[in-house]
């Protein structure tokens, strides 16, 4: 009985992975085409990149269920490189980018990405969902030639009102299918049902005389490709070449891993499991290195497609393998179906992803969470929208750290006790570090204190060199005032770094053994 249940569960999981992978493969097509336009390469090159990235990353991934492909973030990073130096330099850069990512994973540096605070994650998700929402409106525009000063110029203009209305209705119909199908059956991913139904409707309408805009219309060409071919980048290896490619490779590698790690964390929360960050860094690196040798533009994990995959039932690396191989089959043998997919259907799918990605509960936080966290969420969201993901995350982490330091710095307190022998004891309570040194200095009344002072650090901890310098400054002021000061309960490494108090530190068996963070040790 138990064996039969396991087999049934296994069959169900395989079916879910296959169907969700096919759904993702279809949704990848217009996005890959759009990224090609951003980077300035052919749509087929971007689609082949999506295939290679998806296959290799799925094999080595540290987070089963995650989808990798060509992405907007990498396209933006490499756009100027392609324009100035051409495709061969792009391929060399992608190879080097992959090597950098592998090294980051090998040296286990990816673990530091798990220190990204939750408000940063929240801001990233909200900002990204807004970016995805705004990006879909490009599908509602068409190319139109206009005369400017007697010169014909191609411009993007909105669809005519009637066509815009019809397309919006079909987008809404697609979203309705995705919303209601799971209530009837979960045997097939609702997104896949929506795409198939919309394609059938589009073909029927086309035969009756009305044409819904399709993937082929968006690409401006019939999408039909072949298998990627092995290709060694045709560049002369030299210092000058490395000066060109290394900055792009480093930035691309860091941007790619940032998006991959954040996607990994989102999926971890959705599935209540935990992926392997360093393993994923290596997987992304291997995928990009191989991608560069197969004439690809590089990529990383895609949060939107990964969410589609997870919500469609994809849980194992099989879904990623099916998505990549399915995409290759579609562009090689199913180009007729792919080119006929209406943009309204794909936009509807992405709008549902936006609805599922945006953290709506964050709009109700108000006074329920610290205002510092709200500031971080808003800042990261805005920077994600108007700049890029990597900048948003870096700024968010810095803001969170500074706000934490400021808040923690205000928590240091002192208990002042006058002893029977005429000494005054300062019992420090709290962490002494760069954020609290200013308040620490204000705790002492040097002018009115007696001649014998004891500073007790039993309930405190000295964290960094700024704290050491603050203690040095206080001892120097008491020394200049002609007063004797005794420091108690300092660790041995703190004592080693104190210059102004070498002769007045009291050492006893109660001194702690913690280590202060200081390069001088």
N, C-alpha and C positions, 0 to 999 in steps of 0.2 A: 504493500500500500504506500509506504513511505517512498519507495523507489519510483513508483508510478507518479507520485506527486512531484518528485524532483525532475523526472523526465518531462512532465507537463509544463512545469515552471521553466525548464530550460528551453523547450520549444516555443513557449510564449515570449521568452526574452529574445530569442533569435528572431522571431517574427517582428517584434517591436523594433529591434535594432535595424533590421533590413528596411522596414517601412519608413522609419524615421530618417534613416540614411538617404533614402530616395527623395523624401520631402526636402531635406537639406540640399541635396544635389540640384534640385530644381530652383530652390531659392538662391543658390550661389550664383546662378548664371547672370542675372542682371547686375548684381553687385560687382562681380568680377569684371564685367564689361565696363561698368562705371569707373572702377579703379584704373582700368587701362587708360581711359580718357584723362584722368587726373595725372597719371604718371607720364603720359605721352607715348604709350606703346600700343601695339595692336591688340584688339580684344582676344585674339586666339592665344597670344603669349600670356596674357593674364589668366585665361581659362586653364592653360596648361600648367601655369604656376599653382593654381588652386588644386589641380589634380596631384601634382608632385608633393606639395606641402601637406595636403590632406592625407595622402597614403603614408608617407614616411613618418610624419608626426603621430599618426594613429598607431603605427607599429611600436614606436619607442616611447609613447606618451606616459607621463606620470599621473595623468588624470583622464581615465577612460570616459568617453562620452563627449569630450571636448573636440571642437571642430577647428581645424587650421586651414588657412587659405591665403591668397593675396588679400591685402587689406588697405583701407584708406590711409591709416597711419604711416605705413611703409611707403605707399605711393607718394604721399606728400614729401616725405624725407628725401626720396630719390628723384623727384621730378626735375630739380635743377641740375643734378648730376647727369641725367639722361640728355637734357637739353644741351648741356655744354660739352659733354665728352662721349656721348653715344652709348649704344647697348653693350659693347664689349667691356667698357669700364663698369657698367652696371653689373654684369655677370661676375666680374672679379670682386666687386664690392660685396655682393651677396655671399660669395664664398668666404671672404674674410669676416663678414658679419656672423656667419654660422660658426666659424672657428672661435670668435670672441664669446658667443653664447655657450658653446661647449665648455670653454675654459671657466666661465662663470659657474656652470653647473658642477664641473669636476672639482673646483675649489670650494664648493658648497656655499657660495655667496648668495644663492637664491633664497636661503632661509631668512635673510634680513628683510625680504619683501613681506614676510608675514607680520612684520612690525607695523605695517600700514594701518593706521587707526580706522575704526569703523566709520566715523564721520567722513573720512576721505573716501572710503568705499561708497558710502551713501551718495556723496556729491558726484562721484564718478558715474554711478549708475543713472542718477537723475540727469546729469549733463549729457551723457551718452544717449539716453533715450530721446532727449530733445534734439540732439544732432541727427539721430536716425530719422526722427519725425520730419525735420526740416529737409533732410536729404531726399525724402521720397517725393517732394513736390517738383523735383526736376523732371519726374516722369509725366508731369502735366504740362510740359513745355515742348514746343516743336521748333525746328530750325526754319527761319524765314529770311529771305534775301530782301534787304531794304537799300534804298539809295541814300547815301550820305555824301553831300558835296559832289554829286555826279559819279560816285564810286559805289559799286555794289558790295555790300557787307552782309555777311551771314550773322544773324542774331537769334537768340533764344527768346521766344515769345510764348505767352500763355495760350492754351487751346481756346478756340472759339467758345462762347458761352454755352451753346447747345452741347458741344462735345465734352466740355468740362463737366456739365451737369450729368450727362450720361455716365461718364467715367466715375464720378463721385458716387453715383448710385450703385454701380457695379463693385466699387471698393467696399461700400457699406454692405452689399449682398455677400461679398466674400467674407467679411468680418462676421456676419450673421451665421454663415455656414460653419466657420471655425468655432464660434461660440456654442451653437446648438447641437452639432454632430456628437460631441462627447456625451451629451445627455441621452442620446439615442443608442450609441454604440461606441466602444473604445477599441474595437477590433482593428480599425484603420485610423492613422493620424488624421485629424480634422483638417490640417493644413494641406495635406496631400489630396484629400477629397475636394477641398475648395479649388485647388489649382486645376485638377482634372475637370471638374464641373465648369469652371470658368473658361477653360480652353475649348470644351465642346460648345459652349454658348457662343464664344468668339467665332469659331469656324462656321456655325450655323448662321450667325448674323452676317458674316462675310459673304456667304452664298446668297443671302437675301438682299445684299446691296449695301449694308452698313459695315464699316471697317473699324473695329476696335484696335487701338495701337498695341503692337506686340513687341516681343523681345527683338525681333528682326528690325522693326522700325526704330527702336531705341539704339541698336548697334549701328544702324546705317549700312548693314551688310548681312548676308546670310552666314550664320555661324556654323561652320563645319570645319573640324580640325583633324589632326592626326596625333599619334603618340609622340610625346616629347623625345628628342634625340640627344645623345651625349654630345657635349660640345665644350672644349677647353677654351676659356676666355682668351681671345687673341689680343693680349696686351703684353708689352715688354716690361718685365719685372725690374723695377728700379726704385731708387729713393724718391724720385719725382713722382712716379706712379703711386707709390704708397702715400705720399703727401696729399694726393688727390683723393684716394679711396678711403684712407683710414678714418678721417673725421666722419664721413658718411656711414661707414661700417659700424663705428662705435655708437653713433647716435641711433642708427637703425636698430642695432642689437639691443640697446637699452630700452628704446621705445617698444620694440617687439616683446621683450621679456616683461616689461611693465604691464602691457595689455594681457599677455598670457597668464601672468600670475594673478592679476585681478580677476580674469575670467575663471581661473581655477578656483579662486576663493568663492566666487558667486555660485559655481556649480557645487562646491562643497556644502554651502548653505542650503541649496535647493535639494540636494540628495542626502543630506545629513551624513556625509562621509568625508574622508580627508584624502586629498591627492598628495603627490610627492613633488614638492616645488623644484628641488635640484634636478630630479629626473626629468621634469618637464623642460627645464632650461636646456638640458642636454638634447632632448628630443627636438626642440625648436632649432637648436644649433645644427644637428645632423640634417634636419629637413632643409634648412637654408643652404647648407654647404652643398648637398646633393642638388638642390634647386639651381644653384649657380652653375653647376657643371652640366645642367640640362637646359640652359638658356632661359632661366626663370627670373622674375623680378623680385623675388623674396616675399615673405609674409610672416604671419604670426597667428595666434589664436583669435577667433572671431566670437565676441560675446553674443551678438545677435543670433548667429546661426547655432551657436552652442546651446542657447536657451531654447530655440526651436527644437533642436535635437532632444534635449532633456524632457521638454514638455510633450514631445511626440512619443516618448517612451524609450529613447536611446539611453543605454546605461553602460555599455561595454565598448571596447575599441572597435568592435565589429561595425558599429554605426558609423564611425569615422571612415573606416575602410570602404563601406558601401557607398557613403556620400562621395568620396573621391573617385572610386571606380565607376559609380553610376554617372557622375558628371562626365567622365571620359567617354563612356558608352553613349551618352546623350549627344555629345558634340560630334562623335564619329559616326554613329548609326541612327540616332534618333533626332537628327537635326530638324526634320520636318515638324515634329511635335514641339521641340524646344523653341523654334522660331515662331510657332503659332501661339505660344503662351501669351495671354493678354497681360499688359502691364498692370491693369486694374487688379487682377488676381494677386500678383506679387506684391503690389503696394498694400493690399488688404492684409496679406500675411505679415508684412513688416509693421503695419500699424498695430496689429495684435501683439507683436513682439514688444513694441513701444509701450503698450498698455501694461504688459506683464513685467517689463523691466523697470519702469518708473516706480519708485517707492512712495506710493500715495500717502502712507501713514506719516511720512516726514512733513507733510503739509499741516498735520494736526499736532505737531510737537509743542509749539508755543512755549509755555513756561514749564513744560514737563521734562525738558532736558536742559543742561547748562547752556547759557547763551554763547559760550565759546564754541561749543560743538555746532550750533546753528550757523555761526559765522563761517566755520570751516566748510560745512555742507554747501552753503551758498557760494563761497569763494571757489571751491573746486568745481561746482556745477558751471559757473560762469566762465572759468578759464577753460574747461573742457569744450564749451560751446564756441568761444571766441579765439582760443589758441589751439592747444593740442593736449592730448591725454598725458604725455610724459611731464609737461610743464605743470599741468593741474595737480598731478600726484605729488611732484616734488614740492610745489608751493604748499599743498595741503599738509604734507608731513612736517614741513618747516613751521607752518602756522600752529599745528597741533603741539609740536615740541616747545615752541616759544610760549604758548599759552599755558602748557603744563608747567614749564619752568617758572613762569610768573605766578601761577596759582600756588605751586609748591613753595616758592620762595617766600610767600607771605605767611606761611604756616610755622616758621621758626619762632620759638618763644623762649623766655628765660624766667627762672624762678630765683629771686634774690634772697639770700639768707645771711644774716649777721651772726657769726659764731661767737662763743663765749670768750675766745682769746683775742677778740678785736678785729678779726679778719672778716672780709666780705666774700661770700661764695656766690658765684654766678653758675647756676645749674642750667645748661643749654638743653633745650628740648626741640628736636627737629633736625632735618637734613641740612648740612652746610655745604653749599655748592655755588656755582656762579650766579644762580638766580636768587640766592638768599643772602649773599655777602653784604649788600647794602643795608638790609635790615639788621644783620648781625652786628655791624659796626655801630648802629644806633642804639644797641641794647646797653651800652656801657656809659657810665657817668664818671669819666676819668678824673675830672677836676675835683669832685666832691667825695670820691671814694677814699677809704682809709689807706694806710701805707702797705698793707698786706692784702693781696687779692688772690682768690682761687677761682679758676674757670674749670668747671667739671663737665666733661663731654660724655658722661656715662649714658645719657639718654639721647645722644646725638651721634651723627656719623659724618665724618669729613670725606667728601666725595672727589674733589678735584683740586687742581693747582690754584684756582681762584680762591678756594677756601683756605688753603695753606697761606697764601699771600695775605688774606684778610686777618688770619691769626697772627702772622708776622707783624702786620701793621699795628694791631692792638698791643702786642707785647712791646713794640718799639715806643708807642705813645706812653705806656705806663713807665717804661724805663726812662724816657726823657723827663717824665714828671717826678722821677726819684722814688718810684714805688716798686715794690717787689711783687711779682706775679708768679703764680704756680699753675701749671696746666696739668690736669688729671685726666686719666682714661683716654689717652691718645694712642693710636696704634703705632708700632715701631716704625713703619714707613713714613707716618706723619712726622715723627720725631726726627727722622733723617733729613726731611726737607725743611724743617724749621731753622732759619738762620739766626733770627734775632732772639731766640729763647733757649739756646743750647745749654746755658748754665742754670736755667731756672725750671726746667721740665721735671716734674716729679714722676718717676717710674715706679709702678708697683705691680703686683701679680694680677691685679684686676684689669690691666690694660688689655683692650681687645686686639684681635689678630686680623681684622679686615684690612684690605689693601685699598689705598687711595689710587684713583685713576690719574696717573701722572707719568709722562714720558721720561722724566728725569730719573726715575727709579731704575 
